[in-house]
């Protein structure tokens, strides 16, 4: 499955990986692309263009753009048996969906825990996809929509998405060209729909805030969503320098709001050596230890009882400050 994905790269990074022409407005990095939202794709019909498309296929015969069932994921093993998708394969309506990560959830019951998966040594990569065009019968305006091909999950993804072990089809560079080729038969293209090697992937536990598509009637989309959480059993720690570097967030905001947020929940007592002792009531919770390393301020949060909660709210705090 692939219900949510990310494309946090900016225009320069995307065009460096795909030296093509971007049609439309400049791309704004997105940390939580969900069905009905727009992403960037490259089609077999226009392989020199990068264009916007809505996530979730709307067939040309649909009465409206409203998605009435799951069309954002397409099972590669069944695509030639489905009347919605077979014509798209036969007529080479194939596309590359540009991404730099995707989310899957571990069902820990009663809570689902999100993980973000990325590809090593590639700033962006592409999912194999199909696309379609729907024309509004009243306005005659055309809308292009896309879906992502899926296959059986590799070991890394299956460990998280164990109930229905599926994953999106990720293509290497050669596979990208083959998927867009109009000279290859559908059967040959479908041979590309295999699990991506897990040794070429990374995964990280991320904030539970990813679970929501919208926040206060606005898209739930900020850099804090991809801040990696350290999920080792003991001790639970967050290296803010590393997390902020990965998420592209200014560490000064993170440090400032780490202290501000803790003060709302705990008693924070500064020490002469620069450390902060954390209490909840009269109970000792932990210690914040600021250090200087290579001129970079590194903060480790070793307070086991608060670390995951803090990480999950850090992105929202940063977002509110920047706003």
C-alpha positions as CSV (number, residue, x, y, z in Angstrom):
1,X,0.0,0.0,0.0
2,X,1.0,3.6,-0.4
3,X,-1.7,6.0,0.8
4,X,0.7,8.8,1.8
5,X,4.0,9.9,0.4
6,X,6.4,12.9,0.5
7,X,8.2,15.1,-1.9
8,X,10.2,17.5,0.3
9,X,12.8,18.4,-2.3
10,X,12.7,21.9,-3.8
11,X,12.6,22.7,-7.6
12,X,16.3,22.7,-8.0
13,X,16.8,19.3,-6.4
14,X,13.9,17.8,-8.4
15,X,15.2,19.2,-11.7
16,X,18.7,18.1,-10.9
17,X,17.5,14.5,-10.6
18,X,15.1,15.0,-13.6
19,X,16.4,17.6,-16.0
20,X,13.1,18.4,-17.6
21,X,10.6,21.3,-17.8
22,X,8.3,21.8,-14.9
23,X,4.8,22.9,-16.1
24,X,2.9,25.2,-13.8
25,X,3.8,26.9,-10.6
26,X,7.0,26.2,-8.6
27,X,6.8,23.1,-6.5
28,X,6.3,23.7,-2.7
29,X,7.9,20.9,-0.6
30,X,5.2,18.6,0.7
31,X,5.5,16.3,3.7
32,X,2.2,14.5,3.6
33,X,0.7,13.9,0.1
34,X,-2.6,12.1,0.4
35,X,-5.3,11.1,-2.1
36,X,-6.9,14.1,-3.9
37,X,-3.8,16.2,-3.3
38,X,-1.5,17.1,-6.1
39,X,2.0,15.6,-6.8
40,X,4.5,15.7,-9.6
41,X,4.6,13.1,-12.4
42,X,6.3,12.4,-15.7
43,X,4.1,10.7,-18.4
44,X,5.0,8.5,-21.4
45,X,3.0,10.9,-23.6
46,X,5.1,13.9,-22.5
47,X,8.4,12.5,-21.1
48,X,10.1,15.8,-21.3
49,X,7.7,17.5,-18.9
50,X,7.1,17.4,-15.2
51,X,3.4,18.1,-14.5
52,X,1.0,18.3,-11.6
53,X,-1.6,15.5,-11.1
54,X,-4.1,14.7,-8.4
55,X,-3.3,11.5,-6.4
56,X,-6.1,8.9,-7.0
57,X,-7.3,7.9,-10.4
58,X,-10.6,9.2,-11.6
59,X,-11.7,7.3,-14.7
60,X,-13.0,9.2,-17.7
61,X,-16.5,7.8,-17.3
62,X,-16.9,9.0,-13.7
63,X,-19.7,11.4,-12.9
64,X,-17.5,13.6,-10.8
65,X,-14.0,14.0,-9.4
66,X,-15.1,12.6,-6.1
67,X,-13.2,9.4,-5.3
68,X,-15.8,6.7,-4.3
69,X,-13.3,3.9,-3.8
70,X,-9.6,3.2,-3.6
71,X,-7.9,4.2,-6.9
72,X,-4.7,5.6,-5.5
73,X,-3.1,2.1,-5.3
74,X,-3.1,-0.4,-8.3
75,X,-2.1,-4.0,-7.6
76,X,0.3,-4.9,-10.4
77,X,-0.7,-8.5,-10.3
78,X,-4.3,-7.7,-11.2
79,X,-3.9,-4.6,-13.4
80,X,-4.6,-6.4,-16.7
81,X,-7.8,-7.9,-15.2
82,X,-9.4,-4.6,-14.2
83,X,-11.5,-2.7,-16.7
84,X,-10.4,0.6,-15.2
85,X,-6.7,0.0,-15.5
86,X,-6.2,-2.4,-18.4
87,X,-6.8,0.3,-21.1
88,X,-4.3,2.5,-19.4
89,X,-1.6,-0.2,-19.6
90,X,-2.5,-1.1,-23.2
91,X,-2.5,2.6,-24.4
92,X,0.7,3.4,-22.5
93,X,-0.8,5.8,-20.0
94,X,2.1,5.0,-17.7
95,X,3.8,7.6,-15.5
96,X,6.5,8.2,-13.0
97,X,5.3,9.6,-9.6
98,X,8.2,11.6,-8.2
99,X,8.8,11.2,-4.4
100,X,11.4,11.2,-1.8
101,X,9.7,9.0,0.8
102,X,6.5,7.2,1.7
103,X,4.7,6.3,4.9
104,X,3.4,2.9,6.2
105,X,1.8,2.2,9.6
106,X,2.6,-0.5,12.2
107,X,-0.6,-1.6,13.8
108,X,0.3,-1.5,17.5
109,X,-3.3,-1.6,18.6
110,X,-5.1,0.5,19.6
111,X,-2.7,3.0,17.9
112,X,-1.1,2.9,14.5
113,X,2.5,4.0,14.4
114,X,3.8,5.7,11.2
115,X,7.2,5.0,9.6
116,X,8.8,6.8,6.7
117,X,10.7,4.9,4.1
118,X,13.3,6.5,1.9
119,X,15.8,5.3,-0.8
120,X,19.5,5.4,0.0
121,X,21.8,7.7,-2.1
122,X,18.9,9.3,-4.0
123,X,17.4,12.6,-3.1
124,X,14.3,11.8,-5.1
125,X,13.1,8.6,-6.8
126,X,10.0,7.5,-8.8
127,X,7.1,5.2,-8.2
128,X,5.6,3.3,-11.2
129,X,2.2,4.8,-11.9
130,X,-0.8,5.0,-14.3
131,X,-2.7,8.2,-15.1
132,X,-6.0,9.2,-16.6
133,X,-7.8,12.3,-17.7
134,X,-11.3,13.3,-16.7
135,X,-13.2,16.1,-18.4
136,X,-15.9,18.1,-16.5
137,X,-19.1,17.6,-18.6
138,X,-20.2,21.2,-17.8
139,X,-17.1,23.3,-17.9
140,X,-15.1,21.0,-20.2
141,X,-12.1,21.5,-18.0
142,X,-9.7,18.6,-18.0
143,X,-8.3,17.1,-14.9
144,X,-5.4,14.6,-14.8
145,X,-5.2,12.1,-12.0
146,X,-2.7,9.3,-11.2
147,X,-2.3,6.1,-9.1
148,X,0.7,4.2,-7.8
149,X,1.5,0.6,-8.7
150,X,2.0,-1.8,-5.8
151,X,3.7,-5.2,-5.3
152,X,4.5,-7.5,-2.5
153,X,6.5,-5.9,0.3
154,X,10.2,-6.4,0.8
155,X,11.4,-7.5,4.3
156,X,11.9,-4.0,5.6
157,X,8.4,-2.8,4.7
158,X,6.7,-6.1,5.7
159,X,8.1,-5.8,9.2
160,X,6.0,-2.6,9.6
161,X,3.0,-3.3,7.2
162,X,2.7,-6.9,8.3
163,X,-1.1,-7.3,8.0
164,X,-1.2,-6.5,4.3
165,X,2.4,-6.8,3.2
166,X,2.4,-4.5,0.1
167,X,4.6,-1.7,-1.0
168,X,4.8,0.8,-3.9
169,X,6.7,-0.1,-7.0
170,X,10.0,1.9,-6.8
171,X,12.0,2.0,-10.1
172,X,15.7,2.4,-10.6
173,X,16.9,4.7,-13.4
174,X,16.8,2.0,-16.1
175,X,13.4,0.9,-14.9
176,X,12.1,4.5,-15.2
177,X,12.9,4.7,-18.9
178,X,11.4,1.2,-19.5
179,X,8.2,2.1,-17.7
180,X,7.7,5.2,-19.9
181,X,8.6,3.4,-23.1
182,X,5.9,3.0,-25.8
183,X,7.8,0.2,-27.4
184,X,7.5,-2.3,-24.6
185,X,4.4,-4.4,-24.2
186,X,2.5,-4.2,-20.9
187,X,3.7,-7.7,-20.0
188,X,7.3,-6.5,-20.2
189,X,6.6,-3.4,-18.2
190,X,4.9,-5.4,-15.5
191,X,8.1,-7.4,-15.0
192,X,9.4,-4.2,-13.4
193,X,6.8,-4.5,-10.6
194,X,9.0,-6.3,-8.0
195,X,9.9,-5.4,-4.4
196,X,12.7,-2.8,-4.2
197,X,15.8,-4.2,-2.4
198,X,15.5,-3.5,1.3
199,X,19.3,-3.0,1.6
200,X,18.9,0.1,-0.6
201,X,16.3,1.6,1.7
202,X,16.1,3.3,5.1
203,X,13.2,3.6,7.5
204,X,12.5,5.8,10.5
205,X,9.7,6.1,13.0
206,X,8.0,9.5,12.7
207,X,5.4,11.6,14.4
208,X,1.9,10.3,15.0
209,X,0.8,13.6,13.6
210,X,1.2,12.0,10.2
211,X,-1.9,10.1,10.9
212,X,-4.0,13.1,10.1
213,X,-4.4,14.5,6.6
214,X,-5.8,17.8,7.7
215,X,-5.3,20.0,10.7
216,X,-7.9,22.7,11.5
217,X,-9.3,22.5,8.0
218,X,-5.9,23.0,6.4
219,X,-3.5,20.3,5.0
220,X,-1.4,18.7,7.7
221,X,1.9,19.6,6.1
222,X,5.1,20.7,7.9
223,X,8.7,19.6,8.3
224,X,8.0,18.2,11.7
225,X,6.1,15.3,10.3
226,X,9.3,13.7,9.0
227,X,11.5,14.3,12.1
228,X,12.8,10.8,12.9
229,X,12.2,9.3,16.3
230,X,14.7,7.0,18.0
231,X,12.7,3.9,18.9
232,X,15.4,2.0,20.7
233,X,14.0,0.5,23.9
234,X,16.2,2.3,26.5
235,X,17.1,5.1,26.7
236,X,14.7,6.9,24.3
237,X,16.7,9.9,23.0
238,X,16.3,12.5,20.3
239,X,19.3,14.0,18.6
240,X,17.8,17.3,17.6
241,X,20.8,18.2,15.4
242,X,20.3,15.1,13.3
243,X,16.5,15.3,13.3
244,X,16.5,18.9,12.2
245,X,19.1,18.3,9.5
246,X,17.0,15.5,8.0
247,X,13.8,17.6,8.2
248,X,15.4,20.8,6.9
249,X,14.4,22.7,10.1
250,X,16.5,25.4,11.7
251,X,17.8,23.9,14.9
252,X,17.6,27.2,16.7
253,X,13.8,27.0,16.5
254,X,13.9,23.4,17.8
255,X,16.1,24.3,20.8
256,X,14.0,27.3,21.7
257,X,10.7,25.5,21.6
258,X,12.1,22.4,23.2
259,X,12.6,24.4,26.4
260,X,9.3,26.4,26.0
261,X,7.3,23.2,25.5
262,X,8.8,21.4,28.5
263,X,8.0,24.4,30.7
264,X,4.3,23.9,30.0
265,X,4.5,20.3,31.3
266,X,7.4,20.1,33.7
267,X,9.5,22.1,36.1
268,X,12.7,23.0,34.3
269,X,15.6,24.0,36.6
270,X,18.8,25.4,35.0
271,X,22.1,24.2,36.6
272,X,25.4,26.0,36.9
273,X,27.0,23.8,34.3
274,X,24.4,24.7,31.7
275,X,22.3,21.6,32.1
276,X,18.6,21.6,32.8
277,X,17.0,19.2,35.4
278,X,13.5,18.2,34.6
279,X,10.9,17.4,37.3
280,X,7.2,16.6,37.1
281,X,5.8,17.6,40.4
282,X,8.4,16.3,42.9
283,X,9.4,13.4,40.6
284,X,12.8,13.6,38.8
285,X,12.3,12.9,35.1
286,X,15.6,13.5,33.4
287,X,18.3,15.9,32.3
288,X,18.8,18.1,29.2
289,X,22.5,18.3,28.4
290,X,23.6,21.0,25.9
291,X,27.1,20.5,24.5
292,X,29.4,22.1,22.0
293,X,30.7,19.8,19.3
294,X,32.5,21.2,16.2
295,X,30.8,24.6,16.7
296,X,27.4,22.9,16.4
297,X,25.0,23.0,19.4
298,X,23.9,19.4,20.0
299,X,21.1,18.6,22.5
300,X,20.3,15.1,23.7
301,X,17.0,14.5,25.4
302,X,17.4,11.6,27.7
303,X,14.2,11.9,29.6
304,X,12.5,8.6,28.7
305,X,9.0,9.6,29.8
306,X,8.7,12.6,27.5
307,X,10.9,12.0,24.5
308,X,8.4,10.5,22.1
309,X,5.7,13.0,23.1
310,X,8.1,15.9,22.6
311,X,9.1,14.8,19.2
312,X,5.5,14.4,18.0
313,X,4.7,18.0,18.9
314,X,8.0,19.6,18.0
315,X,7.0,20.1,14.3
316,X,3.8,21.8,15.3
317,X,5.5,24.1,17.7
318,X,8.1,25.1,15.1
319,X,5.3,25.7,12.5
320,X,3.4,28.0,14.9
321,X,6.6,30.0,15.7
322,X,7.4,30.5,12.0
323,X,3.9,31.5,11.2
